[in-house]
Amino acid sequence: MRPGSTAAACTAVLRRDLLLAWRRRGDAAFPVLYALIVATLFPFALGPEDALLARIAAGVVLLTVLLAMLLAFDALFRPDLEDGSLELLLLAPQPLALLLGMKILAHWLTTALPLIVIAPLLAMMLHLPAPAQPVLLAALLLGTPLLSLLGAVLVALTAGTHRSGMLLALMLLPLTVPVVIFAAGAVSAAEAGLPHLAPLLWLGAALVLALVLAPLACAAALRIALDA
């Protein structure tokens, strides 16, 4: 890659964020530990009945992953805002939307991907039927990037405010309802032996739309927040 090119700049941003996440890997483990603890508490609260746990397993895993991702959203842009590197991205000659897209990708790789890796373990703990587990993984692979993109836009909107964690959660949770509905609907259909491709296709279509629009909206929101 030619130094100074857009591809080189995007690679550098992605490598930097991954390296910083590795250096703070203790913080990156908090969402995984949170998901494990929350999923473990459900059998204690509801009892060890396999049929009951299997009926709620998909919803529990999806909501656990969603809430665990919320823990890390506030740190998406805040460290860069505090050390001034975000202003350097704004001044870079490369498209800001592409650079922010790399930061969102790094956030998904370090936050959502470990949660997806442990999702089969959570599903087995809650006795989710084996035929529905691949559908759950597919729903998470489509839904978690969509949540990361939506969350990044809201984080950019609240970048100039202090203690925006609660505000971010209140703004993001209503937007996640369709994602959870389609993902849970696909898993429920797979459990019942019904066609489950349509909800996954809707999630895929929403993800493609978000991949195009969310980085642009994120760049515009950051410019507004920093100018203010």
C-alpha positions as CSV (number, residue, x, y, z in Angstrom):
1,M,0.0,0.0,0.0
2,R,1.2,3.5,-0.9
3,P,2.0,5.6,2.2
4,G,-0.6,8.3,2.6
5,S,-3.2,6.5,0.6
6,T,-6.7,5.9,2.0
7,A,-6.1,2.1,2.3
8,A,-2.9,2.7,4.3
9,A,-4.7,5.2,6.6
10,C,-7.6,2.8,7.2
11,T,-5.2,0.0,7.9
12,A,-3.2,2.2,10.3
13,V,-6.4,3.2,12.2
14,L,-7.6,-0.4,12.5
15,R,-4.1,-1.6,13.6
16,R,-3.9,1.2,16.2
17,D,-7.3,0.5,17.7
18,L,-6.7,-3.3,17.9
19,L,-3.3,-2.7,19.5
20,L,-4.8,-0.4,22.1
21,A,-7.6,-2.9,22.8
22,W,-4.9,-5.6,23.3
23,R,-3.1,-3.4,25.8
24,R,-6.4,-2.9,27.6
25,R,-7.5,-6.5,27.2
26,G,-8.6,-6.6,30.9
27,D,-11.3,-4.0,30.0
28,A,-12.3,-5.9,26.9
29,A,-13.0,-9.0,29.1
30,F,-15.6,-7.2,31.1
31,P,-18.5,-7.7,28.6
32,V,-17.6,-11.4,28.3
33,L,-17.7,-11.9,32.0
34,Y,-20.9,-9.9,32.3
35,A,-22.6,-12.1,29.7
36,L,-21.4,-15.3,31.4
37,I,-22.7,-14.1,34.8
38,V,-26.0,-12.9,33.5
39,A,-26.7,-16.1,31.5
40,T,-25.7,-18.2,34.5
41,L,-28.2,-16.4,36.8
42,F,-31.2,-17.4,34.7
43,P,-31.2,-21.1,35.6
44,F,-30.9,-20.2,39.3
45,A,-33.8,-17.7,39.1
46,L,-36.2,-19.8,37.0
47,G,-35.2,-23.3,38.0
48,P,-33.5,-26.2,36.2
49,E,-36.5,-27.1,34.0
50,D,-35.1,-27.8,30.6
51,A,-38.2,-27.0,28.6
52,L,-38.6,-23.6,30.2
53,L,-34.9,-22.7,29.7
54,A,-35.0,-23.9,26.1
55,R,-38.0,-21.7,25.4
56,I,-36.3,-18.5,26.6
57,A,-32.7,-19.4,25.6
58,A,-32.6,-17.4,22.4
59,G,-34.1,-14.3,23.9
60,V,-31.8,-14.5,26.9
61,V,-28.6,-14.9,24.8
62,L,-29.6,-12.0,22.5
63,L,-30.4,-9.6,25.3
64,T,-27.3,-10.6,27.2
65,V,-25.1,-9.9,24.2
66,L,-26.9,-6.6,23.6
67,L,-26.5,-5.4,27.2
68,A,-22.9,-6.6,27.3
69,M,-22.2,-4.5,24.2
70,L,-23.7,-1.4,25.8
71,L,-21.0,-1.6,28.5
72,A,-18.3,-0.8,25.9
73,F,-20.0,1.7,23.6
74,D,-19.1,4.8,25.8
75,A,-15.4,4.1,25.2
76,L,-15.7,4.0,21.4
77,F,-14.7,7.6,20.8
78,R,-14.1,9.0,24.3
79,P,-10.4,8.0,24.6
80,D,-9.6,9.6,21.2
81,L,-11.6,12.7,22.2
82,E,-9.6,13.0,25.4
83,D,-6.2,12.6,23.9
84,G,-6.9,14.8,20.9
85,S,-6.4,12.0,18.2
86,L,-10.0,12.5,17.1
87,E,-9.3,16.0,16.0
88,L,-6.4,14.6,13.9
89,L,-8.8,12.3,12.2
90,L,-11.0,15.2,11.4
91,L,-8.0,17.0,9.8
92,A,-6.8,14.0,7.8
93,P,-7.1,14.2,4.0
94,Q,-8.7,10.8,3.9
95,P,-12.5,10.4,4.1
96,L,-13.5,10.6,7.7
97,A,-16.4,8.1,7.2
98,L,-13.9,5.4,6.1
99,L,-11.6,6.1,9.1
100,L,-14.5,5.9,11.5
101,G,-15.7,2.8,9.8
102,M,-12.3,1.2,10.7
103,K,-12.8,2.3,14.4
104,I,-16.3,0.7,14.4
105,L,-14.9,-2.5,12.9
106,A,-12.2,-2.6,15.6
107,H,-14.8,-2.1,18.3
108,W,-16.9,-4.9,16.9
109,L,-13.9,-7.3,16.7
110,T,-12.9,-6.6,20.3
111,T,-16.3,-6.4,21.9
112,A,-18.9,-8.3,19.9
113,L,-16.8,-11.1,18.4
114,P,-15.8,-12.5,21.8
115,L,-19.4,-12.5,22.8
116,I,-20.3,-14.4,19.6
117,V,-17.6,-16.9,20.4
118,I,-19.1,-17.7,23.8
119,A,-22.7,-17.6,22.5
120,P,-22.8,-21.4,21.8
121,L,-21.7,-22.0,25.4
122,L,-24.5,-19.7,26.7
123,A,-27.0,-21.5,24.4
124,M,-25.9,-24.9,25.7
125,M,-26.2,-23.7,29.3
126,L,-29.8,-22.7,28.6
127,H,-30.6,-25.9,26.7
128,L,-31.2,-24.3,23.3
129,P,-32.0,-27.1,20.8
130,A,-29.0,-27.9,18.6
131,P,-30.8,-27.2,15.3
132,A,-31.4,-23.6,16.4
133,Q,-27.9,-22.9,17.5
134,P,-26.5,-22.2,13.9
135,V,-29.4,-19.8,13.3
136,L,-28.6,-18.0,16.6
137,L,-25.0,-17.6,15.5
138,A,-26.1,-16.3,12.1
139,A,-28.5,-13.8,13.7
140,L,-25.7,-12.6,16.0
141,L,-23.2,-12.3,13.1
142,L,-25.8,-10.1,11.3
143,G,-27.2,-8.3,14.3
144,T,-24.1,-7.3,16.3
145,P,-22.5,-5.3,13.5
146,L,-25.8,-3.5,13.0
147,L,-25.9,-2.7,16.7
148,S,-22.3,-1.5,16.6
149,L,-23.1,0.8,13.7
150,L,-26.2,2.2,15.3
151,G,-24.4,2.6,18.6
152,A,-21.5,4.4,16.9
153,V,-23.8,7.1,15.5
154,L,-25.4,7.7,18.9
155,V,-22.0,7.8,20.6
156,A,-20.9,10.4,18.0
157,L,-24.0,12.4,18.8
158,T,-23.3,12.4,22.5
159,A,-19.5,12.8,22.2
160,G,-19.5,16.3,23.5
161,T,-21.5,15.5,26.7
162,H,-20.2,14.3,30.0
163,R,-21.4,11.1,31.6
164,S,-23.4,10.1,28.5
165,G,-23.6,6.4,29.3
166,M,-27.2,6.5,30.6
167,L,-28.3,8.8,27.8
168,L,-26.7,6.5,25.2
169,A,-28.5,3.5,26.6
170,L,-31.8,5.3,26.6
171,M,-31.3,6.3,23.0
172,L,-30.0,3.0,21.7
173,L,-32.4,0.5,23.4
174,P,-35.4,1.5,21.3
175,L,-33.4,1.1,18.1
176,T,-32.3,-2.4,19.1
177,V,-35.9,-3.6,19.4
178,P,-36.3,-4.5,15.6
179,V,-32.9,-6.3,15.7
180,V,-33.9,-8.4,18.7
181,I,-37.4,-9.2,17.2
182,F,-36.0,-10.4,13.9
183,A,-33.2,-12.3,15.4
184,A,-35.4,-14.0,18.0
185,G,-38.0,-14.7,15.3
186,A,-35.5,-16.5,13.2
187,V,-34.3,-18.7,16.1
188,S,-37.9,-19.4,17.2
189,A,-38.8,-20.4,13.6
190,A,-35.8,-22.8,13.5
191,E,-36.8,-24.3,16.8
192,A,-40.3,-25.0,15.4
193,G,-39.0,-26.4,12.2
194,L,-40.4,-23.5,10.1
195,P,-38.6,-21.4,7.4
196,H,-36.3,-18.9,9.2
197,L,-34.4,-17.3,6.3
198,A,-36.7,-14.3,5.9
199,P,-35.9,-12.6,9.3
200,L,-32.2,-13.2,8.6
201,L,-32.5,-11.6,5.2
202,W,-34.2,-8.5,6.8
203,L,-31.3,-8.3,9.2
204,G,-28.8,-8.6,6.3
205,A,-30.6,-5.8,4.4
206,A,-30.6,-3.5,7.4
207,L,-26.9,-4.3,7.9
208,V,-26.0,-3.4,4.3
209,L,-28.0,-0.1,4.7
210,A,-26.2,0.7,7.9
211,L,-22.8,-0.1,6.5
212,V,-23.4,2.6,3.9
213,L,-25.2,5.3,6.0
214,A,-23.9,4.9,9.5
215,P,-20.2,5.9,8.9
216,L,-21.5,9.0,7.0
217,A,-23.9,9.9,9.8
218,C,-21.2,9.2,12.4
219,A,-18.8,11.6,10.6
220,A,-21.4,14.3,10.4
221,A,-22.4,13.9,14.1
222,L,-18.8,14.1,15.2
223,R,-18.1,17.2,13.3
224,I,-21.2,18.8,14.8
225,A,-20.3,17.7,18.3
226,L,-16.7,18.9,18.2
227,D,-17.6,22.2,16.5
228,A,-20.1,22.8,19.4
